[in-house]
Amino acid sequence: MRHIIIILISILSYQITEAQINEIGIFAGGSNLIGDVGATDYISPNQLAFGGIYKWNKSARHSWRASIIFSDLKAEDIKSDDPRRIQRDYTFESNILEISAGLEFNFFDFNLHSGKKLATPYLYTGISVAHHDNYYFLNGIQTSENTSSWAYGIPMVLGIKTTFINNFILGFEVGARYTFSDEIDGSIPDSANKQSLYSFGNKNNDDWYMFTGITLTYTFGLNPCYCIN
């Protein structure tokens, strides 16, 4: 059995080496929160966001993608268009670390070994998980619960990318993250004992956050075989 496993791993490793090209690089841009605190603008980056991206180009039309992005989410009621929020005047700020993985789909063929200048819009989605500290508002002041949580979500990203210099690819993207949590902005405390006393906002709407910025990736690996088995 051990020899069979070794043979299978060797075959898979060979196929992976021969059948794709890799990309690794950085994301840099901004973030904004869409929740029960602050402005309700969808694309309004107000804090720096940065991280790393890896792509496994399975074909000229799709890639498996993974990323880690860090940002400091910030929201201020005073910058909202809602008079009730302006009067309330809450301010929220919290670090967030997101890990995401999924599928990137190119609208046009993006064969990196064609030798041509390439450009294509693309979509990315999958699953994300964001680590954040837990807060609640006590007398209008953001107060730590001294705990942290993971918020699962769905990334929905629209971007455009082009071949750049040598093996580099430059892209620009706007990505919304819908989460299955309403705790990121402190509107619902993580502690069940505090929820009845300190919850506020629309409990039927979970938190969203946005990452807007550029990607710069470096490609490496052997010429892929984009063939149907």
Buried (B, 14 or more C-beta within 10 A) or exposed (E): EEEEEEEEEEEEEEEEEEBBBBBEBBBBBBBBBBBBBBBBBEEBBBBEBBBBBBBBBBBBBBBBBBBBBBBEBBBBBEBBEEEEBEEBEBBBBBEBBBBBBBEBBBEEEBBBEEEEEBEBEBBBBBEBBBBBBBBBBEEEEBBEBEEBBEBEBBBBBEBEBBBBEEBBBBBBBBBBBBBEBBBBBBBBBBEEEBBEEBBBBEEEEBBBBBBBBBBBBBBEBEEBEBEEE
